[in-house]
Amino acid sequence: MNNSNQPQYQIPRDSKKPQNNTRANKTPKLKQPDPKFFQNVKENFASVAEQVMRKLCQEKIKLSASQLRNIFSLINDINFKIHQKGELDSEIQNDIKYLQVRIYYACGKDSVPKGKDRGPVTIFVDESRIIELLLCVDSVEKWAIFSKYAEALVAFHKYYFGGKE
């Protein structure tokens, strides 16, 4: 006798979703300040940025200009506020923390291509190490270094990937 309140099929309890779309794979690798890398960027921001973008281009990572624009428009907003105030006050420090949150958000909504373990935004964040640099920013001078590096990343993205979306 078939009871209509019971399902006609059962889902196996041990079934798992595909591993390539897990949140853990979307999270950037390092999340701690890296003063040594910051010093390297301070001394060689253009060459470090070029190496990052050249590698992404060689690996055929499809990072679009709009994906970069979403992150770097926030950087430009912070640049404007610092230019107006001349210091890293608590409001600007909160904006920097918010920038970090937005970078993680971009990684979280990053779509992972078939056969890959991470999406293009997450790969960019991991390779450029912008979160590690951002966590080192505690002065206007350090922000200026971070900002120059970010600008160099955008410039080399344009150079290596062109202006196409």
Secondary structure as the mmCIF struct_conf table of DSSP 4:
data_model
#
loop_
_struct_conf.conf_type_id
_struct_conf.id
_struct_conf.beg_label_comp_id
_struct_conf.beg_label_asym_id
_struct_conf.beg_label_seq_id
_struct_conf.end_label_comp_id
_struct_conf.end_label_asym_id
_struct_conf.end_label_seq_id
TURN_TY1_P TURN_TY1_P1 SER A 4 ASN A 5
BEND BEND1 GLN A 6 GLN A 6
BEND BEND2 GLN A 8 TYR A 9
TURN_TY1_P TURN_TY1_P2 ARG A 13 ASP A 14
HELX_RH_3T_P HELX_RH_3T_P1 GLN A 19 ASN A 21
HELX_RH_AL_P HELX_RH_AL_P1 ARG A 23 LYS A 26
BEND BEND3 THR A 27 THR A 27
BEND BEND4 LYS A 29 LYS A 29
BEND BEND5 GLN A 32 GLN A 32
HELX_RH_AL_P HELX_RH_AL_P2 PRO A 35 GLN A 58
TURN_TY1_P TURN_TY1_P3 GLU A 59 LYS A 60
HELX_RH_AL_P HELX_RH_AL_P3 ALA A 65 LYS A 85
BEND BEND6 GLY A 86 GLU A 87
HELX_RH_AL_P HELX_RH_AL_P4 SER A 90 GLY A 108
TURN_TY1_P TURN_TY1_P4 LYS A 109 LYS A 109
HELX_LH_PP_P HELX_LH_PP_P1 ASP A 110 PRO A 113
TURN_TY1_P TURN_TY1_P5 LYS A 114 GLY A 115
BEND BEND7 ASP A 117 ARG A 118
HELX_RH_AL_P HELX_RH_AL_P5 PRO A 120 SER A 128
TURN_TY1_P TURN_TY1_P6 ARG A 129 ARG A 129
HELX_RH_AL_P HELX_RH_AL_P6 ILE A 130 LEU A 134
TURN_TY1_P TURN_TY1_P7 LEU A 135 CYS A 136
BEND BEND8 SER A 139 SER A 139
HELX_RH_AL_P HELX_RH_AL_P7 VAL A 140 PHE A 161
BEND BEND9 GLY A 163 GLY A 163
#
